[in-house]
Amino acid sequence: MTQVRVRFAPSPTGFLHIGGVRTALFNWLFARQQHGRFILRIEDTDQSRSTDASIQAIIEGMQWVGLDWDEGPFRQTERMELYRSHAMQLLETGQAYWCVCKAEELEARRKEAEARGLSPRYDGRCRALGISNPTGEAALRFKAPQEGQTVIDDLIKGEVVFDNAVLDDLIILRSNGYPTYNFSVVVDDALMNITHVVRGDDHLTNTPRQVPIFEALGFAVPRFGHLPMILGSDKARLSKRHGATSIMAYRDMGYLPEAMVNYLVRLGWSYGDQELFTRQELIEKFSWKNVQTSPAVFNPDKLLWMNAEYIKTSPPDRVIEALVPLLEAAGLKEEVRAVPQEWLARLVVLVRERTKTLVEMVEWVKPYFGQAVAFDEEAAKKFLTPSVAPALAKLLDRFEAFPEFAKQEWEESFKKLVEAEGLKMGQLAQPVRVALTGRTASPGLFDVMEVLGRERTLFRLRRGVERASRS
């Protein structure tokens, strides 16, 4: 049985975007499920737009979402001689010809054809000239079949039929010696023994142009599959106006890569009513027959919900791994390095039910670092008042009498004081919350004390009493 070999072949003309990651992901899942090979190829022959920074961004994006490749990354600019030699092979076998039409002539003819309501394709006037040694600038064109049909058995769309009469003789080598996209990908896919070419359906019209080139070069034609595009909520093609489309922007916004992978798989593929999948489940259950044929609509709210689920259910150490760089970026580098991993894990568990992104989690955990805490001024003015200072001082005395923190004992002592002072629970709880966290919202009060520990809890309460007494 032939080994499955698939590829992801982005052009390095910008960041790795959502649609590209989904295409890579479907190929990767298929390769892993079939125990095949996943190849990364950088299609950088567009010299005017390709950059090394974009190549690095692609690699970083792939690494962030955990899509490891088995071969590559290959760069087309390092394979130029392969394209030229195969182009010359087509010329020698009479399946390509030199075209000496100038760019301005081609443009004039294109406009004329459009004005007459005709297809703006090349009219083939150099096809029969038999030019063997062009003296000026010349491009090499492929002799496309002019009769019959090209039939694609698409993995996703089923049978797709193209009339060869509408194909034109596309350029395979430009006058500067650079190959065109439709030619270089054929040579690469053939020489890399790609068995399945799965890409966005914006490439569907390229497929009938490429299949005859495979055949003319004597290569086996791979199976093709074309994924429906991703749309924004307004049903227009997903773009920056719908929010971030760069995959790394989602890392910076506090999304877990596992959540992004899960969401992107579900963006056009389903398995019953199941929403959340482990990576192993995705590999086991993935199939082309469950990939939908209609465009998928990107829903930021659904992604946010899924991210919250992953934050809540992932092992704390996994969340910490993704959280620490964001904490350090927020100016907490020294504080993070000063605390043990076990304490960070307890902190994550304390706040994870309240956060949908890691950026939100950073804001929730900031008050727990360091000895003192900064008060929100409005909260302090409202709750740390002279009227509450005596009760706060009595609570501090009670807590100081305990040699160590014991959640149940401290909570019982707190309740007894509230009762003795004739207060409602919130009348003391909110001032204590502000004293401990600087804010009016936090997880359970005694859960907060447990994470802060006895000494810091007492230290912050003392500062709370001081602030209340002088307000």
C-alpha positions, 0 to 999 in steps of 0.5 A: 500500500502506498504511503500517504504523503501530504503537504502544507505549502504556504507563501511567505507573504505575510503572517500565517492566517486562520485559513492556512492553519486549518488547511495545514491541520486537516493535512496533518491529521490525515497524515498522522491517522494514516501513519503517513508523512507531513511535508512543509514547503515554503512557496517563495518564488514571488520575490517581490512579496516573500520575506524571511520574516514571513517564513519565520512567522509561518514556522512559529505559528506551526510550532505554536499549534503543535503541527510538527512536520516530517520533512522540510521546510523546503524552499522553492527558491532553493529548487530553481534548477529542478523547475527549469530542467523539467520545463526544458523537458516539456520543450524538448518533447514538444509539449511547451513552446517559446512565446515572444509576445510582449507584456503590453501586447498581451495586455492590449489583447486581453482588454480587447477580448474582454470588450468583445465579451470573450475569455481573456485567455492567451490566443496561442499565436506563438504556439505553432511558430516553432521558435527554438532560439528566441533572441529577445525576452521570451517566456515558456508556455505549456501546450494545454489540451484543447479538447475533451475534459479534465475530471477531478475526483475531489476528496471533499466535493466529489466529481468536478468536471472541467472543459479543456476548451477553456484552458489557455497555454499558461506560462511555466517559465517567465522571461526572467527564468522564474517558474510560475506557481502552477508549474513549480507546485506540480514539479514539487508535488511530483518529486516529493511523491505527494499522494494527496493535495488538499488545499483551499477551494480558491485553488480549484480552478488551478487543478485542471491546469496542473493535472495535464502538466503532471501527465505531460511530465509522466508523473502520477496525478495525486488525489485532490481535495479542496476545502471550502473557505472560511467566512466572517459573520457577514458571510464575506470572506474572512479578513482583518475586519472580522478580527485577528486572522494571524494565528499568533495574534490569538496566542497574544490574546491569551488563547490556548493552542489546544483550543485553537486546534479544536475550534479550527477542526470543528470549523468545517468538520464534525463528528456527531454532536461532539464539540471537544476533542483531545488531539488523539481523538481528532487523529482517530476520528478524522475523515474527509467524508465528514468535511462539509462542502459549504463555507464555514462561518468563523464565530469568535464567541464559540472560540472564546467559549471553547478556550474557556473550557480548555482553561478550566479542564487543562492540567494546571501545569499546562496552563502555567506553561502558556501563562508565564510568558504573558505574566512576564510581559505584564512586568511580573518576571521577577515575581514569577521566578520567585514562586514555586510551580506548585503555588502557581498551580494553586493560583491557576485553579483559584481563578480559572473558572472566572477567566475565558482567556489567559490575558484575563487570567493575568489580570485576575492573578496580578494581586496575588504576587508580592507582599503588598497589594495596590488598592483600587481607589474607588473600592478602598474609598467605598469599603475601607472606611473608619466605620469598618476599621474596628471590626477589621482590627478585631478580625486581624487579632483573631487571625493572628491568634492562630499559629497557622492558616486553617481554612475551616477554623478561620472561616468559623472565627470570621462568622462568629465575629460577624455575628458578635458585631451584628453585621451582615456577612458582606459588610465585613467580607467586602472590606476584607476582600479589598484589603487582600486583593485591592478589588471588589471581586475575587474568588472565595475569600478563604480560598484567597487567604489559602493561596496568599498564606498566613503571613501575607494575609495578615500583612495585607489585613494590617494595611487594610486596617491602617487605610480604613483608620485614616480614611 
